[in-house]
């Protein structure tokens, strides 16, 4: 008799399971994707070796969602500085994983840096300088540290020119 009761209990439990789950097997919940877009704001230019002529007043054009507008460096006949940059501000301190730079104008090399203040100091978070063409996505490794400010630190070729950054987007 106990075997019959156990069998009946299993059938009732199985029927209840199928009613509650519409006959479909239970699927595990999808893993939460912690990666998401971060809306950066072009804040100012960074020119520690220069005269402050890097057009900080138009830094916002690099994050205005309009690829027809751009932040630009001054025009150089020869580029002999260690670099110049575009300071970006996140809404709060975050650890980015990707940062994409879209550019026009002269070719340049860049690296991404992070910092706690808009005036630096900044720490490299993307490794060495990398060539930036029309679009370059940098892999970011903050080693778990969150930064409020990110810097696109760039070098033009020795022959000079003018870098133009038309859009910057980022992801955590």
TIVO-2410 file (N, C-alpha, C; in nm, 3 decimals):
# residues 172
REC num residu      c1      c2      c3 atome chaine
REC   1      X   0.081  -0.119   0.000     N      A
REC   1      X   0.000   0.000   0.000    CA      A
REC   1      X   0.086   0.126   0.000     C      A
REC   2      X   0.198   0.122   0.072     N      A
REC   2      X   0.284   0.239   0.080    CA      A
REC   2      X   0.345   0.271  -0.056     C      A
REC   3      X   0.373   0.169  -0.139     N      A
REC   3      X   0.424   0.192  -0.273    CA      A
REC   3      X   0.320   0.265  -0.357     C      A
REC   4      X   0.194   0.230  -0.342     N      A
REC   4      X   0.085   0.296  -0.414    CA      A
REC   4      X   0.070   0.441  -0.373     C      A
REC   5      X   0.083   0.470  -0.244     N      A
REC   5      X   0.073   0.608  -0.196    CA      A
REC   5      X   0.190   0.693  -0.246     C      A
REC   6      X   0.309   0.635  -0.244     N      A
REC   6      X   0.426   0.708  -0.294    CA      A
REC   6      X   0.411   0.739  -0.442     C      A
REC   7      X   0.361   0.642  -0.519     N      A
REC   7      X   0.340   0.661  -0.662    CA      A
REC   7      X   0.235   0.768  -0.685     C      A
REC   8      X   0.127   0.768  -0.610     N      A
REC   8      X   0.021   0.868  -0.624    CA      A
REC   8      X   0.075   1.006  -0.589     C      A
REC   9      X   0.157   1.017  -0.484     N      A
REC   9      X   0.214   1.146  -0.443    CA      A
REC   9      X   0.306   1.201  -0.552     C      A
REC  10      X   0.385   1.111  -0.614     N      A
REC  10      X   0.472   1.154  -0.723    CA      A
REC  10      X   0.392   1.203  -0.843     C      A
REC  11      X   0.285   1.135  -0.876     N      A
REC  11      X   0.201   1.177  -0.989    CA      A
REC  11      X   0.136   1.312  -0.962     C      A
REC  12      X   0.086   1.334  -0.841     N      A
REC  12      X   0.024   1.462  -0.805    CA      A
REC  12      X   0.129   1.573  -0.812     C      A
REC  13      X   0.249   1.548  -0.756     N      A
REC  13      X   0.355   1.649  -0.758    CA      A
REC  13      X   0.396   1.680  -0.902     C      A
REC  14      X   0.410   1.578  -0.983     N      A
REC  14      X   0.447   1.598  -1.124    CA      A
REC  14      X   0.341   1.676  -1.199     C      A
REC  15      X   0.213   1.646  -1.174     N      A
REC  15      X   0.105   1.720  -1.239    CA      A
REC  15      X   0.104   1.866  -1.196     C      A
REC  16      X   0.124   1.890  -1.068     N      A
REC  16      X   0.129   2.028  -1.019    CA      A
REC  16      X   0.246   2.103  -1.082     C      A
REC  17      X   0.360   2.037  -1.093     N      A
REC  17      X   0.477   2.100  -1.155    CA      A
REC  17      X   0.446   2.140  -1.300     C      A
REC  18      X   0.384   2.049  -1.376     N      A
REC  18      X   0.352   2.078  -1.516    CA      A
REC  18      X   0.250   2.191  -1.528     C      A
REC  19      X   0.152   2.196  -1.438     N      A
REC  19      X   0.053   2.304  -1.441    CA      A
REC  19      X   0.119   2.439  -1.412     C      A
REC  20      X   0.208   2.443  -1.317     N      A
REC  20      X   0.273   2.567  -1.279    CA      A
REC  20      X   0.372   2.616  -1.384     C      A
REC  21      X   0.429   2.525  -1.460     N      A
REC  21      X   0.531   2.561  -1.559    CA      A
REC  21      X   0.484   2.542  -1.701     C      A
REC  22      X   0.354   2.537  -1.722     N      A
REC  22      X   0.295   2.526  -1.856    CA      A
REC  22      X   0.352   2.411  -1.936     C      A
REC  23      X   0.401   2.311  -1.871     N      A
REC  23      X   0.455   2.195  -1.942    CA      A
REC  23      X   0.593   2.217  -1.999     C      A
REC  24      X   0.648   2.336  -1.982     N      A
REC  24      X   0.782   2.364  -2.034    CA      A
REC  24      X   0.886   2.337  -1.926     C      A
REC  25      X   1.000   2.285  -1.965     N      A
REC  25      X   1.104   2.263  -1.865    CA      A
REC  25      X   1.152   2.397  -1.809     C      A
REC  26      X   1.197   2.395  -1.686     N      A
REC  26      X   1.245   2.516  -1.622    CA      A
REC  26      X   1.377   2.557  -1.686     C      A
REC  27      X   1.385   2.682  -1.728     N      A
REC  27      X   1.508   2.737  -1.785    CA      A
REC  27      X   1.578   2.819  -1.678     C      A
REC  28      X   1.707   2.806  -1.668     N      A
REC  28      X   1.777   2.889  -1.571    CA      A
REC  28      X   1.764   3.036  -1.610     C      A
REC  29      X   1.759   3.123  -1.511     N      A
REC  29      X   1.751   3.267  -1.537    CA      A
REC  29      X   1.877   3.310  -1.610     C      A
REC  30      X   1.863   3.400  -1.707     N      A
REC  30      X   1.983   3.446  -1.778    CA      A
REC  30      X   2.075   3.519  -1.681     C      A
REC  31      X   2.204   3.504  -1.703     N      A
REC  31      X   2.301   3.572  -1.619    CA      A
REC  31      X   2.289   3.722  -1.640     C      A
REC  32      X   2.294   3.794  -1.533     N      A
REC  32      X   2.285   3.940  -1.541    CA      A
REC  32      X   2.410   3.992  -1.611     C      A
REC  33      X   2.390   4.074  -1.712     N      A
REC  33      X   2.501   4.133  -1.785    CA      A
REC  33      X   2.540   4.262  -1.713     C      A
REC  34      X   2.656   4.261  -1.651     N      A
REC  34      X   2.698   4.377  -1.574    CA      A
REC  34      X   2.755   4.486  -1.665     C      A
REC  35      X   2.774   4.453  -1.791     N      A
REC  35      X   2.826   4.551  -1.886    CA      A
REC  35      X   2.712   4.637  -1.937     C      A
REC  36      X   2.738   4.765  -1.945     N      A
REC  36      X   2.638   4.855  -1.998    CA      A
REC  36      X   2.702   4.985  -2.042     C      A
REC  37      X   2.629   5.065  -2.120     N      A
REC  37      X   2.685   5.192  -2.166    CA      A
REC  37      X   2.700   5.291  -2.051     C      A
REC  38      X   2.800   5.375  -2.063     N      A
REC  38      X   2.824   5.484  -1.967    CA      A
REC  38      X   2.825   5.613  -2.048     C      A
REC  39      X   2.743   5.708  -2.009     N      A
REC  39      X   2.738   5.836  -2.079    CA      A
REC  39      X   2.846   5.928  -2.025     C      A
REC  40      X   2.954   5.939  -2.100     N      A
REC  40      X   3.062   6.030  -2.063    CA      A
REC  40      X   3.032   6.170  -2.113     C      A
REC  41      X   3.088   6.269  -2.044     N      A
REC  41      X   3.073   6.408  -2.086    CA      A
REC  41      X   3.212   6.464  -2.115     C      A
REC  42      X   3.228   6.522  -2.235     N      A
REC  42      X   3.354   6.590  -2.266    CA      A
REC  42      X   3.365   6.712  -2.178     C      A
REC  43      X   3.467   6.717  -2.092     N      A
REC  43      X   3.476   6.820  -1.990    CA      A
REC  43      X   3.571   6.933  -2.026     C      A
REC  44      X   3.692   6.899  -2.065     N      A
REC  44      X   3.792   7.000  -2.096    CA      A
REC  44      X   3.909   6.935  -2.169     C      A
REC  45      X   4.007   7.016  -2.201     N      A
REC  45      X   4.131   6.965  -2.260    CA      A
REC  45      X   4.237   6.955  -2.151     C      A
REC  46      X   4.340   6.874  -2.177     N      A
REC  46      X   4.449   6.855  -2.082    CA      A
REC  46      X   4.578   6.877  -2.158     C      A
REC  47      X   4.654   6.979  -2.117     N      A
REC  47      X   4.775   7.019  -2.189    CA      A
REC  47      X   4.882   7.061  -2.088     C      A
REC  48      X   4.935   6.965  -2.011     N      A
REC  48      X   5.026   7.003  -1.904    CA      A
REC  48      X   5.158   7.064  -1.950     C      A
REC  49      X   5.197   7.043  -2.075     N      A
REC  49      X   5.323   7.098  -2.126    CA      A
REC  49      X   5.300   7.218  -2.217     C      A
REC  50      X   5.177   7.265  -2.225     N      A
REC  50      X   5.149   7.366  -2.327    CA      A
REC  50      X   5.092   7.495  -2.274     C      A
REC  51      X   5.029   7.566  -2.366     N      A
REC  51      X   4.977   7.700  -2.338    CA      A
REC  51      X   4.827   7.703  -2.313     C      A
REC  52      X   4.765   7.585  -2.301     N      A
REC  52      X   4.621   7.581  -2.276    CA      A
REC  52      X   4.536   7.609  -2.398     C      A
REC  53      X   4.591   7.596  -2.517     N      A
REC  53      X   4.517   7.627  -2.640    CA      A
REC  53      X   4.457   7.503  -2.705     C      A
REC  54      X   4.423   7.404  -2.628     N      A
REC  54      X   4.371   7.280  -2.685    CA      A
REC  54      X   4.219   7.277  -2.694     C      A
REC  55      X   4.155   7.391  -2.693     N      A
REC  55      X   4.012   7.405  -2.718    CA      A
REC  55      X   3.924   7.332  -2.617     C      A
REC  56      X   3.956   7.348  -2.491     N      A
REC  56      X   3.877   7.287  -2.384    CA      A
REC  56      X   3.732   7.330  -2.384     C      A
REC  57      X   3.705   7.448  -2.436     N      A
REC  57      X   3.567   7.500  -2.439    CA      A
REC  57      X   3.476   7.421  -2.532     C      A
REC  58      X   3.531   7.341  -2.622     N      A
REC  58      X   3.447   7.260  -2.712    CA      A
REC  58      X   3.462   7.110  -2.684     C      A
REC  59      X   3.513   7.075  -2.568     N      A
REC  59      X   3.530   6.934  -2.531    CA      A
REC  59      X   3.397   6.860  -2.536     C      A
REC  60      X   3.288   6.928  -2.503     N      A
REC  60      X   3.155   6.864  -2.502    CA      A
REC  60      X   3.114   6.811  -2.640     C      A
REC  61      X   3.174   6.863  -2.746     N      A
REC  61      X   3.138   6.818  -2.881    CA      A
REC  61      X   3.181   6.674  -2.908     C      A
REC  62      X   3.272   6.622  -2.827     N      A
REC  62      X   3.317   6.482  -2.844    CA      A
REC  62      X   3.218   6.383  -2.785     C      A
REC  63      X   3.117   6.432  -2.714     N      A
REC  63      X   3.020   6.341  -2.651    CA      A
REC  63      X   2.877   6.387  -2.674     C      A
REC  64      X   2.854   6.464  -2.779     N      A
REC  64      X   2.721   6.520  -2.804    CA      A
REC  64      X   2.634   6.435  -2.897     C      A
REC  65      X   2.677   6.315  -2.931     N      A
REC  65      X   2.603   6.221  -3.018    CA      A
REC  65      X   2.586   6.275  -3.160     C      A
REC  66      X   2.672   6.367  -3.200     N      A
REC  66      X   2.667   6.422  -3.336    CA      A
REC  66      X   2.804   6.406  -3.399     C      A
REC  67      X   2.822   6.305  -3.485     N      A
REC  67      X   2.954   6.282  -3.545    CA      A
REC  67      X   3.001   6.395  -3.636     C      A
REC  68      X   2.913   6.491  -3.668     N      A
REC  68      X   2.953   6.603  -3.752    CA      A
REC  68      X   3.026   6.712  -3.671     C      A
REC  69      X   3.021   6.703  -3.538     N      A
REC  69      X   3.092   6.799  -3.453    CA      A
REC  69      X   3.208   6.728  -3.386     C      A
REC  70      X   3.309   6.805  -3.343     N      A
REC  70      X   3.427   6.742  -3.285    CA      A
REC  70      X   3.502   6.837  -3.192     C      A
REC  71      X   3.568   6.777  -3.092     N      A
REC  71      X   3.671   6.848  -3.016    CA      A
REC  71      X   3.798   6.834  -3.097     C      A
REC  72      X   3.881   6.937  -3.099     N      A
REC  72      X   4.005   6.928  -3.174    CA      A
REC  72      X   4.120   6.991  -3.097     C      A
REC  73      X   4.239   6.940  -3.125     N      A
REC  73      X   4.360   7.001  -3.070    CA      A
REC  73      X   4.391   7.126  -3.151     C      A
REC  74      X   4.487   7.202  -3.105     N      A
REC  74      X   4.534   7.311  -3.191    CA      A
REC  74      X   4.609   7.247  -3.308     C      A
REC  75      X   4.638   7.324  -3.411     N      A
REC  75      X   4.710   7.272  -3.527    CA      A
REC  75      X   4.859   7.287  -3.501     C      A
REC  76      X   4.931   7.175  -3.515     N      A
REC  76      X   5.075   7.174  -3.488    CA      A
REC  76      X   5.153   7.161  -3.617     C      A
REC  77      X   5.260   7.244  -3.631     N      A
REC  77      X   5.355   7.228  -3.741    CA      A
REC  77      X   5.448   7.112  -3.711     C      A
REC  78      X   5.490   7.099  -3.587     N      A
REC  78      X   5.568   6.986  -3.537    CA      A
REC  78      X   5.512   6.952  -3.399     C      A
REC  79      X   5.500   6.824  -3.370     N      A
REC  79      X   5.447   6.784  -3.240    CA      A
REC  79      X   5.563   6.728  -3.158     C      A
REC  80      X   5.605   6.801  -3.055     N      A
REC  80      X   5.720   6.761  -2.975    CA      A
REC  80      X   5.685   6.739  -2.829     C      A
REC  81      X   5.558   6.747  -2.792     N      A
REC  81      X   5.514   6.728  -2.654    CA      A
REC  81      X   5.500   6.580  -2.621     C      A
REC  82      X   5.491   6.551  -2.492     N      A
REC  82      X   5.463   6.415  -2.447    CA      A
REC  82      X   5.320   6.374  -2.479     C      A
REC  83      X   5.234   6.471  -2.503     N      A
REC  83      X   5.096   6.445  -2.539    CA      A
REC  83      X   5.004   6.559  -2.501     C      A
REC  84      X   4.882   6.552  -2.548     N      A
REC  84      X   4.772   6.640  -2.510    CA      A
REC  84      X   4.649   6.551  -2.497     C      A
REC  85      X   4.545   6.601  -2.433     N      A
REC  85      X   4.433   6.511  -2.416    CA      A
REC  85      X   4.298   6.575  -2.399     C      A
REC  86      X   4.199   6.488  -2.405     N      A
REC  86      X   4.059   6.522  -2.386    CA      A
REC  86      X   4.014   6.458  -2.255     C      A
REC  87      X   3.967   6.541  -2.161     N      A
REC  87      X   3.920   6.491  -2.032    CA      A
REC  87      X   3.772   6.463  -2.041     C      A
REC  88      X   3.734   6.342  -1.999     N      A
REC  88      X   3.595   6.297  -2.001    CA      A
REC  88      X   3.550   6.271  -1.858     C      A
REC  89      X   3.426   6.307  -1.828     N      A
REC  89      X   3.372   6.287  -1.694    CA      A
REC  89      X   3.258   6.186  -1.699     C      A
REC  90      X   3.265   6.086  -1.612     N      A
REC  90      X   3.156   5.988  -1.597    CA      A
REC  90      X   3.058   6.044  -1.493     C      A
REC  91      X   2.931   6.000  -1.497     N      A
REC  91      X   2.833   6.050  -1.399    CA      A
REC  91      X   2.872   6.017  -1.255     C      A
REC  92      X   2.945   5.908  -1.237     N      A
REC  92      X   2.998   5.868  -1.106    CA      A
REC  92      X   3.121   5.784  -1.133     C      A
REC  93      X   3.199   5.757  -1.031     N      A
REC  93      X   3.319   5.675  -1.049    CA      A
REC  93      X   3.279   5.535  -1.096     C      A
REC  94      X   3.338   5.490  -1.207     N      A
REC  94      X   3.308   5.360  -1.267    CA      A
REC  94      X   3.437   5.296  -1.316     C      A
REC  95      X   3.433   5.165  -1.330     N      A
REC  95      X   3.543   5.090  -1.390    CA      A
REC  95      X   3.500   5.056  -1.532     C      A
REC  96      X   3.549   5.131  -1.629     N      A
REC  96      X   3.515   5.104  -1.769    CA      A
REC  96      X   3.585   4.977  -1.816     C      A
REC  97      X   3.525   4.913  -1.917     N      A
REC  97      X   3.591   4.799  -1.981    CA      A
REC  97      X   3.625   4.829  -2.126     C      A
REC  98      X   3.552   4.919  -2.188     N      A
REC  98      X   3.575   4.957  -2.328    CA      A
REC  98      X   3.552   5.107  -2.343     C      A
REC  99      X   3.632   5.169  -2.429     N      A
REC  99      X   3.613   5.309  -2.464    CA      A
REC  99      X   3.643   5.321  -2.613     C      A
REC 100      X   3.549   5.376  -2.688     N      A
REC 100      X   3.563   5.389  -2.833    CA      A
REC 100      X   3.579   5.535  -2.870     C      A
REC 101      X   3.681   5.564  -2.950     N      A
REC 101      X   3.710   5.699  -2.998    CA      A
REC 101      X   3.686   5.700  -3.149     C      A
REC 102      X   3.602   5.792  -3.193     N      A
REC 102      X   3.583   5.815  -3.337    CA      A
REC 102      X   3.652   5.946  -3.370     C      A
REC 103      X   3.727   5.946  -3.480     N      A
REC 103      X   3.806   6.065  -3.510    CA      A
REC 103      X   3.805   6.098  -3.659     C      A
REC 104      X   3.838   6.223  -3.684     N      A
REC 104      X   3.861   6.274  -3.819    CA      A
REC 104      X   3.988   6.359  -3.808     C      A
REC 105      X   4.035   6.411  -3.916     N      A
REC 105      X   4.156   6.493  -3.909    CA      A
REC 105      X   4.280   6.408  -3.918     C      A
REC 106      X   4.389   6.459  -3.862     N      A
REC 106      X   4.519   6.391  -3.868    CA      A
REC 106      X   4.516   6.260  -3.790     C      A
REC 107      X   4.598   6.165  -3.835     N      A
REC 107      X   4.610   6.041  -3.760    CA      A
REC 107      X   4.687   6.070  -3.631     C      A
REC 108      X   4.662   5.990  -3.529     N      A
REC 108      X   4.732   6.005  -3.403    CA      A
REC 108      X   4.731   5.873  -3.329     C      A
REC 109      X   4.817   5.862  -3.229     N      A
REC 109      X   4.820   5.749  -3.139    CA      A
REC 109      X   4.762   5.795  -3.006     C      A
REC 110      X   4.699   5.704  -2.933     N      A
REC 110      X   4.639   5.742  -2.806    CA      A
REC 110      X   4.643   5.627  -2.707     C      A
REC 111      X   4.627   5.661  -2.582     N      A
REC 111      X   4.605   5.566  -2.475    CA      A
REC 111      X   4.500   5.628  -2.383     C      A
REC 112      X   4.435   5.545  -2.306     N      A
REC 112      X   4.332   5.593  -2.215    CA      A
REC 112      X   4.388   5.589  -2.074     C      A
REC 113      X   4.359   5.694  -1.998     N      A
REC 113      X   4.404   5.704  -1.860    CA      A
REC 113      X   4.283   5.734  -1.772     C      A
REC 114      X   4.293   5.700  -1.645     N      A
REC 114      X   4.188   5.728  -1.549    CA      A
REC 114      X   4.242   5.809  -1.434     C      A
REC 115      X   4.154   5.889  -1.370     N      A
REC 115      X   4.197   5.969  -1.257    CA      A
REC 115      X   4.080   6.008  -1.168     C      A
REC 116      X   4.113   6.051  -1.047     N      A
REC 116      X   4.012   6.092  -0.949    CA      A
REC 116      X   3.976   6.239  -0.962     C      A
REC 117      X   4.059   6.317  -1.032     N      A
REC 117      X   4.036   6.461  -1.049    CA      A
REC 117      X   4.053   6.497  -1.196     C      A
REC 118      X   3.981   6.599  -1.241     N      A
REC 118      X   3.986   6.637  -1.382    CA      A
REC 118      X   4.122   6.691  -1.423     C      A
REC 119      X   4.201   6.739  -1.328     N      A
REC 119      X   4.334   6.790  -1.359    CA      A
REC 119      X   4.446   6.691  -1.336     C      A
REC 120      X   4.409   6.563  -1.313     N      A
REC 120      X   4.509   6.459  -1.292    CA      A
REC 120      X   4.544   6.448  -1.145     C      A
REC 121      X   4.637   6.365  -1.110     N      A
REC 121      X   4.715   6.281  -1.201    CA      A
REC 121      X   4.629   6.169  -1.260     C      A
REC 122      X   4.676   6.117  -1.373     N      A
REC 122      X   4.606   6.011  -1.444    CA      A
REC 122      X   4.694   5.886  -1.452     C      A
REC 123      X   4.629   5.771  -1.450     N      A
REC 123      X   4.696   5.641  -1.457    CA      A
REC 123      X   4.655   5.572  -1.586     C      A
REC 124      X   4.752   5.518  -1.661     N      A
REC 124      X   4.722   5.446  -1.785    CA      A
REC 124      X   4.637   5.324  -1.754     C      A
REC 125      X   4.526   5.307  -1.827     N      A
REC 125      X   4.436   5.193  -1.808    CA      A
REC 125      X   4.415   5.113  -1.936     C      A
REC 126      X   4.483   5.154  -2.045     N      A
REC 126      X   4.466   5.082  -2.172    CA      A
REC 126      X   4.598   5.032  -2.229     C      A
REC 127      X   4.702   5.033  -2.150     N      A
REC 127      X   4.831   4.989  -2.202    CA      A
REC 127      X   4.900   5.099  -2.279     C      A
REC 128      X   4.987   5.059  -2.371     N      A
REC 128      X   5.067   5.154  -2.448    CA      A
REC 128      X   4.982   5.230  -2.549     C      A
REC 129      X   5.043   5.330  -2.611     N      A
REC 129      X   4.978   5.406  -2.717    CA      A
REC 129      X   4.942   5.312  -2.832     C      A
REC 130      X   4.825   5.337  -2.891     N      A
REC 130      X   4.777   5.257  -3.003    CA      A
REC 130      X   4.731   5.352  -3.114     C      A
REC 131      X   4.747   5.313  -3.240     N      A
REC 131      X   4.702   5.399  -3.350    CA      A
REC 131      X   4.549   5.413  -3.350     C      A
REC 132      X   4.504   5.534  -3.374     N      A
REC 132      X   4.361   5.562  -3.382    CA      A
REC 132      X   4.330   5.601  -3.526     C      A
REC 133      X   4.244   5.526  -3.589     N      A
REC 133      X   4.199   5.561  -3.724    CA      A
REC 133      X   4.066   5.632  -3.713     C      A
REC 134      X   3.975   5.599  -3.804     N      A
REC 134      X   3.842   5.659  -3.800    CA      A
REC 134      X   3.766   5.617  -3.674     C      A
REC 135      X   3.795   5.496  -3.623     N      A
REC 135      X   3.732   5.448  -3.501    CA      A
REC 135      X   3.826   5.347  -3.435     C      A
REC 136      X   3.844   5.362  -3.305     N      A
REC 136      X   3.931   5.271  -3.230    CA      A
REC 136      X   3.864   5.241  -3.096     C      A
REC 137      X   3.848   5.111  -3.066     N      A
REC 137      X   3.795   5.069  -2.937    CA      A
REC 137      X   3.911   5.021  -2.852     C      A
REC 138      X   3.927   5.084  -2.738     N      A
REC 138      X   4.031   5.049  -2.642    CA      A
REC 138      X   3.974   4.954  -2.538     C      A
REC 139      X   4.046   4.849  -2.507     N      A
REC 139      X   4.013   4.763  -2.393    CA      A
REC 139      X   4.072   4.829  -2.270     C      A
REC 140      X   3.989   4.842  -2.168     N      A
REC 140      X   4.029   4.912  -2.045    CA      A
REC 140      X   4.042   4.810  -1.933     C      A
REC 141      X   4.150   4.821  -1.856     N      A
REC 141      X   4.168   4.740  -1.736    CA      A
REC 141      X   4.205   4.833  -1.622     C      A
REC 142      X   4.109   4.860  -1.535     N      A
REC 142      X   4.132   4.950  -1.422    CA      A
REC 142      X   4.179   4.873  -1.299     C      A
REC 143      X   4.195   4.743  -1.312     N      A
REC 143      X   4.233   4.656  -1.199    CA      A
REC 143      X   4.134   4.672  -1.084     C      A
REC 144      X   4.006   4.686  -1.121     N      A
REC 144      X   3.899   4.697  -1.023    CA      A
REC 144      X   3.880   4.836  -0.965     C      A
REC 145      X   3.965   4.930  -0.999     N      A
REC 145      X   3.953   5.067  -0.947    CA      A
REC 145      X   3.851   5.144  -1.031     C      A
REC 146      X   3.772   5.226  -0.965     N      A
REC 146      X   3.672   5.309  -1.033    CA      A
REC 146      X   3.724   5.452  -1.044     C      A
REC 147      X   3.707   5.509  -1.162     N      A
REC 147      X   3.752   5.646  -1.188    CA      A
REC 147      X   3.634   5.732  -1.231     C      A
REC 148      X   3.634   5.856  -1.190     N      A
REC 148      X   3.530   5.951  -1.233    CA      A
REC 148      X   3.572   6.019  -1.363     C      A
REC 149      X   3.704   6.032  -1.383     N      A
REC 149      X   3.756   6.103  -1.500    CA      A
REC 149      X   3.842   6.009  -1.584     C      A
REC 150      X   3.821   6.016  -1.714     N      A
REC 150      X   3.902   5.941  -1.808    CA      A
REC 150      X   3.963   6.039  -1.907     C      A
REC 151      X   4.082   6.008  -1.954     N      A
REC 151      X   4.158   6.096  -2.042    CA      A
REC 151      X   4.194   6.021  -2.169     C      A
REC 152      X   4.160   6.079  -2.284     N      A
REC 152      X   4.212   6.030  -2.411    CA      A
REC 152      X   4.343   6.107  -2.431     C      A
REC 153      X   4.454   6.041  -2.402     N      A
REC 153      X   4.587   6.102  -2.407    CA      A
REC 153      X   4.647   6.069  -2.542     C      A
REC 154      X   4.676   6.172  -2.622     N      A
REC 154      X   4.715   6.146  -2.761    CA      A
REC 154      X   4.845   6.213  -2.799     C      A
REC 155      X   4.907   6.153  -2.899     N      A
REC 155      X   5.028   6.207  -2.961    CA      A
REC 155      X   5.005   6.213  -3.110     C      A
REC 156      X   5.027   6.330  -3.166     N      A
REC 156      X   5.028   6.344  -3.311    CA      A
REC 156      X   5.164   6.302  -3.364     C      A
REC 157      X   5.173   6.273  -3.494     N      A
REC 157      X   5.306   6.244  -3.550    CA      A
REC 157      X   5.397   6.366  -3.536     C      A
REC 158      X   5.527   6.347  -3.543     N      A
REC 158      X   5.622   6.458  -3.531    CA      A
REC 158      X   5.590   6.569  -3.632     C      A
REC 159      X   5.543   6.529  -3.751     N      A
REC 159      X   5.512   6.627  -3.855    CA      A
REC 159      X   5.395   6.716  -3.816     C      A
REC 160      X   5.325   6.681  -3.709     N      A
REC 160      X   5.216   6.764  -3.660    CA      A
REC 160      X   5.082   6.730  -3.723     C      A
REC 161      X   4.996   6.831  -3.723     N      A
REC 161      X   4.860   6.815  -3.772    CA      A
REC 161      X   4.762   6.858  -3.665     C      A
REC 162      X   4.640   6.811  -3.676     N      A
REC 162      X   4.536   6.847  -3.581    CA      A
REC 162      X   4.446   6.725  -3.560     C      A
REC 163      X   4.441   6.678  -3.437     N      A
REC 163      X   4.353   6.566  -3.405    CA      A
REC 163      X   4.212   6.619  -3.383     C      A
REC 164      X   4.114   6.541  -3.429     N      A
REC 164      X   3.973   6.576  -3.409    CA      A
REC 164      X   3.901   6.451  -3.358     C      A
REC 165      X   3.840   6.462  -3.242     N      A
REC 165      X   3.764   6.352  -3.184    CA      A
REC 165      X   3.617   6.388  -3.193     C      A
REC 166      X   3.544   6.312  -3.279     N      A
REC 166      X   3.405   6.346  -3.305    CA      A
REC 166      X   3.309   6.278  -3.209     C      A
REC 167      X   3.342   6.162  -3.157     N      A
REC 167      X   3.255   6.094  -3.059    CA      A
REC 167      X   3.337   6.001  -2.973     C      A
REC 168      X   3.298   5.992  -2.846     N      A
REC 168      X   3.357   5.897  -2.753    CA      A
REC 168      X   3.241   5.825  -2.685     C      A
REC 169      X   3.246   5.693  -2.684     N      A
REC 169      X   3.147   5.613  -2.614    CA      A
REC 169      X   3.220   5.514  -2.523     C      A
REC 170      X   3.149   5.468  -2.420     N      A
REC 170      X   3.215   5.379  -2.323    CA      A
REC 170      X   3.116   5.278  -2.267     C      A
REC 171      X   3.174   5.168  -2.215     N      A
REC 171      X   3.097   5.061  -2.149    CA      A
REC 171      X   3.169   5.018  -2.023     C      A
REC 172      X   3.088   4.973  -1.927     N      A
REC 172      X   3.148   4.915  -1.807    CA      A
REC 172      X   3.179   4.771  -1.834     C      A
***
